[in-house]
Amino acid sequence: MTAPHGSTEERRDELIVSIPQSLAGARVDRAVAMVSGLPRSQVDELVAAGHVQLDGTPVGSRRDLVRAGQLLRVALPAPRPSGPVADPTVAFSVVYEDPHLVVVDKPAGLVVHHGAGHRSGTLVDGLLARYPELGRPGVGPDPWRPGIVHRLDKGTSGLLVVARTPEAFTSLSAQLQAHEAGRDYVALVGGRVASDKGVIDAPIGRSSRVPTRMALTRGGRPARTSYRVLARYAAPEPTSLLELQLETGRTHQVRVHLAAIGHPVLGDERYGTGRVRPVAAMLPPGRVFLHAARLSFEHPDGRRMTWESPLPADLVAVVDHVAAEVLFDR
């Protein structure tokens, strides 16, 4: 591969570049895109996976600035097809559909869209099998994420809206950016949450120590999560059932915020304490006790619409197992 700037050398799937003066002061995601020819969305995936290094150190944030003479090393992704492929075997439930949009109840274990390590069997592949029009140009700026205006983590279940037209994509994206869409979650967390309700207001950015993790960072993006205690359980260990409302929508926001106040989501190995809790042991591998239970937004035709999803069976089994200490009415 010959990059347009600087001196390069190809080593199988690795690109090594000496940052030229012309890119000095540029953000690292722009620099990688310039020298590799990859789209920004793919560059972001590489940074998040720790596949981009400057002078031998993994890049902590795509917003980091590069200096002339630094050695940029990029582990390039394997060649992939031009877009996702329809897959009718992907299982998911549709709770509402019309010509403008689809509301999906995503099961835990299903990845929403293609990314590092996930090249097939995603929700997008399944959506394309049911709604081929999503593959047409214009339903969102990224052909790998057609119609996707927000997402849920692999281990999280619940409601997700998908746009079917360019107009719906624009409307839904604008509502999410303006914090006008309602997204409520239910989570079971470790420990007894003392306050019956509260707000966690702390910026979130990519961790400087572990690039694949998010963290509370001084230079992060504003993030705000409200919570209310639904129940407190005493046995076999102290836990609290919370209802949470996202006022912003940052990557891993609920998980990072709850871990930051000392009450990580049960089953969350990435942001938890590392101790295997007895209740969390009831969950399947990779499952976190986090469910997108309520979703509301303004339909492109002007109607305000709301959907609710009950706790799935695997989470109900956990709640049934613990002993209630205090229960607050909804």
C-alpha positions in Angstrom: 0.0 0.0 0.0 1.3 3.5 -0.8 -0.1 6.2 1.4 -0.6 9.8 0.1 1.6 11.3 2.8 4.8 10.4 4.6 7.0 7.3 4.2 5.1 4.0 4.5 6.0 0.3 4.6 3.6 -2.5 4.3 4.0 -5.5 6.6 1.2 -8.0 5.8 -1.8 -6.4 7.5 0.1 -3.5 9.2 0.6 0.0 7.9 3.6 1.9 9.4 3.9 5.6 8.7 6.2 8.4 9.8 3.8 11.4 10.4 4.7 14.1 7.9 4.9 17.8 8.7 1.7 18.3 6.6 -0.3 16.3 9.2 1.3 17.8 12.3 -1.4 18.9 14.8 -4.1 16.8 13.1 -6.4 14.5 15.0 -5.3 11.0 14.9 -8.5 9.7 13.3 -8.0 12.2 10.4 -4.4 11.3 10.1 -5.2 7.5 9.9 -7.9 8.1 7.4 -5.6 10.2 5.2 -2.8 7.7 5.1 -4.9 4.6 4.9 -7.8 5.6 2.8 -10.2 4.1 5.4 -13.5 5.8 6.3 -13.7 7.5 9.6 -16.2 5.0 11.0 -13.7 2.2 10.4 -10.8 4.2 11.8 -12.9 4.7 15.0 -13.3 1.0 15.3 -9.6 0.4 15.0 -8.8 3.1 17.6 -11.4 1.5 20.0 -9.9 -1.9 19.5 -6.4 -0.7 20.3 -5.2 -1.2 16.7 -3.7 2.3 16.3 -0.4 3.1 17.9 1.8 6.2 18.1 5.4 5.6 18.9 4.5 2.1 20.2 1.7 3.3 22.5 -2.0 2.5 21.8 -3.9 5.7 21.0 -6.3 6.5 23.8 -8.7 8.7 21.9 -9.5 9.4 18.3 -9.2 13.1 19.2 -5.5 12.9 20.2 -3.3 15.1 18.1 -0.3 13.8 16.1 3.2 15.3 15.9 5.5 15.3 12.9 8.0 12.4 13.0 5.8 10.2 15.2 5.7 6.6 14.1 2.1 5.7 13.4 1.3 2.0 13.3 -2.1 0.7 12.2 -3.2 -2.9 12.2 -5.3 -2.9 9.1 -8.7 -4.7 9.1 -9.1 -7.8 6.9 -10.7 -7.1 3.6 -14.5 -7.1 3.9 -17.5 -6.9 1.5 -18.8 -3.5 0.5 -21.7 -3.7 2.9 -23.7 -6.0 5.2 -25.4 -9.0 3.7 -29.1 -9.9 4.4 -29.3 -12.9 6.7 -32.8 -14.3 7.4 -31.5 -16.5 10.2 -30.9 -13.6 12.6 -33.6 -13.8 15.3 -35.3 -10.7 16.8 -38.8 -9.4 17.6 -40.5 -6.5 15.9 -43.0 -4.7 18.1 -44.0 -2.0 15.6 -43.5 -1.2 12.0 -44.8 1.2 9.4 -43.4 2.6 6.1 -41.2 5.1 8.1 -39.6 3.0 10.9 -39.3 -0.2 12.8 -39.2 -0.7 16.6 -37.2 -3.9 17.5 -37.0 -5.7 20.8 -33.4 -6.9 20.6 -32.4 -10.0 22.5 -29.3 -10.1 24.6 -26.3 -11.6 22.7 -27.2 -10.0 19.4 -24.7 -7.3 18.0 -26.5 -4.4 16.4 -24.1 -3.6 13.5 -20.8 -4.7 12.0 -17.6 -3.7 13.8 -14.3 -5.1 14.9 -14.8 -8.8 15.4 -18.4 -8.8 14.1 -18.6 -9.3 10.4 -21.9 -11.2 10.1 -25.0 -12.3 12.0 -25.8 -8.8 13.3 -29.2 -7.1 13.7 -28.5 -5.1 10.6 -28.0 -8.3 8.6 -31.4 -9.6 9.9 -33.1 -6.2 9.2 -31.9 -6.3 5.6 -33.5 -9.7 5.1 -36.9 -8.3 6.3 -36.6 -4.8 5.0 -34.5 -4.8 1.8 -35.1 -1.0 1.3 -32.6 -0.4 4.1 -29.9 -1.3 1.6 -30.7 1.6 -0.7 -28.5 4.7 -0.5 -29.6 7.5 1.8 -31.0 5.7 4.9 -28.2 7.1 7.0 -24.6 8.2 6.1 -23.0 4.9 6.9 -23.8 1.9 4.5 -22.7 -0.5 7.3 -25.3 0.9 9.7 -28.3 1.5 7.5 -31.2 3.0 9.5 -29.4 2.7 12.8 -29.8 5.9 14.8 -28.9 4.4 18.2 -27.7 1.1 19.5 -27.7 -1.3 22.4 -24.6 -3.3 23.6 -24.4 -6.9 22.8 -25.2 -8.0 26.4 -28.2 -5.6 26.7 -31.7 -6.4 25.7 -34.7 -4.2 24.8 -36.1 -1.6 22.5 -34.4 0.0 19.5 -35.8 2.1 16.7 -34.6 1.8 13.1 -35.4 4.3 10.4 -36.7 3.0 7.0 -36.5 6.2 5.1 -34.0 9.1 4.8 -36.6 11.5 6.3 -37.2 9.2 9.3 -33.5 8.9 9.9 -33.0 12.7 9.9 -36.0 13.2 12.3 -35.0 10.5 14.7 -31.3 11.4 14.7 -32.2 15.1 15.4 -34.5 14.1 18.4 -31.7 11.9 19.9 -29.2 14.7 19.5 -31.6 17.3 21.1 -32.3 14.8 24.0 -36.0 14.8 23.0 -36.4 11.0 22.7 -37.2 9.1 25.8 -35.1 6.0 26.7 -35.7 4.3 30.0 -33.8 1.2 31.3 -34.1 -1.3 34.1 -30.9 -2.5 35.8 -30.0 -4.6 38.7 -26.8 -3.3 40.4 -24.5 -4.4 43.1 -24.9 -3.0 46.6 -27.7 -1.1 48.3 -28.3 2.3 46.6 -29.0 4.6 49.5 -30.9 7.4 47.8 -34.3 6.7 46.4 -33.5 8.7 43.3 -30.7 10.8 41.9 -28.8 12.1 38.9 -25.4 11.1 37.7 -23.9 14.1 35.7 -20.4 13.3 34.6 -18.6 13.5 31.2 -17.7 10.3 29.4 -14.8 9.7 27.0 -12.5 6.9 26.0 -10.2 5.6 28.7 -6.6 6.8 28.3 -5.3 3.6 29.9 -7.5 1.0 28.1 -8.6 2.3 24.7 -11.4 -0.3 24.4 -13.1 1.1 27.5 -15.0 4.3 28.3 -14.5 6.2 31.5 -15.3 9.5 33.3 -12.9 12.0 31.7 -12.5 15.7 32.2 -12.4 16.2 28.5 -15.2 13.8 27.7 -18.7 14.5 26.3 -21.4 15.6 28.6 -23.4 12.7 30.0 -26.4 12.6 32.3 -28.3 9.7 33.7 -31.3 9.9 36.1 -32.2 6.9 38.3 -35.0 5.8 40.7 -34.8 2.8 43.0 -37.6 0.3 42.3 -36.5 -2.3 44.9 -33.7 -3.2 47.3 -32.8 -6.8 47.9 -30.9 -8.3 50.8 -30.1 -11.9 49.8 -28.0 -13.6 48.7 -26.2 -10.3 48.6 -27.3 -6.6 48.7 -28.5 -5.5 45.3 -30.8 -2.7 44.0 -33.2 -2.7 41.1 -33.2 0.7 39.3 -35.2 2.5 36.7 -32.8 4.7 34.6 -33.5 7.5 32.2 -30.9 8.6 29.7 -30.8 12.3 29.1 -27.8 11.8 26.8 -26.7 8.8 24.8 -22.9 8.1 25.2 -21.3 4.8 24.6 -21.7 2.5 27.6 -23.2 5.5 29.5 -25.4 3.6 32.0 -22.7 1.0 32.8 -19.9 3.6 33.2 -22.1 5.9 35.3 -23.3 3.2 37.7 -19.8 1.7 38.1 -18.6 5.2 38.9 -20.9 5.6 41.9 -19.9 2.1 43.2 -23.0 0.2 41.9 -21.9 -1.6 38.8 -24.6 -3.4 36.7 -24.8 -7.1 37.6 -22.9 -9.2 35.1 -20.8 -6.3 33.8 -17.3 -7.8 33.6 -15.9 -4.7 31.8 -16.9 -2.1 34.3 -17.5 -4.2 37.4 -15.2 -4.8 40.3 -13.9 -8.1 38.9 -15.5 -10.0 41.8 -18.0 -12.7 40.6 -21.2 -12.0 42.6 -23.6 -14.9 43.4 -26.5 -13.1 41.6 -24.5 -12.3 38.5 -23.5 -16.0 38.3 -27.1 -16.7 37.4 -26.7 -14.8 34.1 -25.5 -16.4 30.9 -21.9 -15.5 29.9 -21.8 -12.0 28.4 -25.2 -11.0 29.7 -25.6 -7.9 31.8 -28.7 -7.1 33.9 -29.6 -4.1 31.7 -32.8 -3.9 29.7 -34.1 -1.0 27.5 -37.7 -1.1 28.8 -39.3 2.0 27.4 -38.8 4.0 24.2 -40.6 7.2 23.1 -40.2 9.7 20.4 -42.0 11.9 17.9 -43.0 10.0 14.7 -42.1 11.8 11.5 -45.8 12.4 11.0 -45.9 14.4 14.3 -47.4 11.8 16.7 -45.7 11.1 20.1 -45.3 7.4 20.4 -44.2 5.2 23.3 -43.4 1.5 23.6 -42.6 -0.7 26.6 -40.9 -4.0 26.8 -41.2 -6.3 29.9 -38.2 -7.9 31.4 -37.1 -11.0 29.5 -37.3 -14.4 31.1 -33.6 -14.6 32.0 -33.8 -11.4 34.0 -37.1 -12.2 35.6 -35.6 -15.5 36.9 -32.9 -13.4 38.6 -35.4 -11.1 40.3 -37.5 -14.0 41.4 -34.4 -15.5 43.0 -33.6 -12.6 45.3 -35.4 -11.6 48.4 -37.1 -8.2 48.5 -36.2 -5.9 51.4 -38.0 -2.7 50.3 -40.2 -2.2 47.3 -41.3 1.3 46.1 -44.4 1.7 43.9 -43.8 2.8 40.4 
